[in-house]
Amino acid sequence: MTVSIKAKLGALVVGAVLITSGLALVAIKTSTEFLYITIFAMIATLLITQFVAHGLTAPLDEMNTVARSISDGDYTHRVRGADRRDELGTLASTINRMADDLEAVDRHRKELVANVSHELRTPIAALRAVLENVVDGVSEADPETMRTALKQTERLGRLVETLLDLSRLDNGVVTLKSRRFEVWPYLSGVLREANLAAAQRGLSSTSGLHTRTDVHLHLDVSPPELTARADAERLHQVMANLIDNAVKHSPPHGRVTVRARRGAWPESLELEVEDEGPGIPESERRTVFERFNRGSVPAQKGPVSDGGTGLGLAIARWAVDLHGGRIGVAESARGCRIQVTLPGSP
């Protein structure tokens, strides 16, 4: 049963009045001096008040201590008594949740700095090695050497662009430019760009640089005249990253299927990207869309990428969230199946 602090204070006042009134009646019936009765009533009331006050102020003192620790950057302490059925229990639970959130944010911040430093260091070190070899005369500045330097520069550019997208996400400055479009030509263009990039220099995206030219991309749109409403640029980010991730984990000469169906609402859209790889363990399906999460399933061996930055699926979730849609890992008999639902017109 929940008992509020107001009820406890009210009970304290009523108890003090009853004690005083009872002692007054005793004094009248026994002819006891009112001075003694008054002193005894004051002592009894003070003891009861002290007992009740201690139960109210002790949790507040502990909350103050925990709040000071949090302000000093120590998020390990928690307030006891979160299971109390009153306002103090609610406040303790709120402070504990705040400490959990701040601890998670601090942990993610440290991971972000460490991961970004690592991702920037790798292409910078490779680019520096190429340029040092050219300057020292170890290698000539031929087209092949310059292509190697260009690939590292492009990788740096993709990573910086991705971080800018994440910064816009965190600052809430990205707006959608939704328009009506035909799904088949649009997705055909996305797949054509993926195949063209793979044929030229590897399948490029924010999640890595692939050289997988052995994976077949298949498009299935039903009905063929299907139309939808979305921000074409943001949807391109979603599909490019999902295709990129599917190709990276496909077996040699595997198949990646992109499906599009009409949603439940006008101009809404349901998309699927399915591969034939090892799939995503059920324990990782909630965390796979977090930033810099590469998962425990390695990319397939052979002509694969450098492993990527672990930002592709995070960018995809961000773009879907901007539309007010949903993205998640669906059950699949083989490989991984990512489902995307866009609401279209409200």
Buried (B, 14 or more C-beta within 10 A) or exposed (E): EEEEEEEBBEEBEEBBEEBBEEBBEEBEEEEBEEEEBBEBBEEBBEEBBEEBEEBBEEBEEBBEEBBEBBEEEEBEBBBEBBEBEBBBBBBBBEBBEBBEEEBEEEEBEEBBEEBBEEBBEBBBEBBEBBBEBBEEEEBEEEEEBEEBBBBBEBBBEBBEEBBEBBEEBEEEEBEEEBEEBBBBEBBBEBBEBBBEBBEEBBBBBBBBBBBBEBBEBEBEBEEEEBBBBBBEEBBBBBBBBBBBBBBBBBBEEBBBBBBBBBBEBEBBBBBBBBBBBBBBEEEBBEEBBBBBBBBEBEBBEEBBBBBBBBBBBBBBBBBBEBBEBBBBBEEBEEBBBBBBBBBBEE
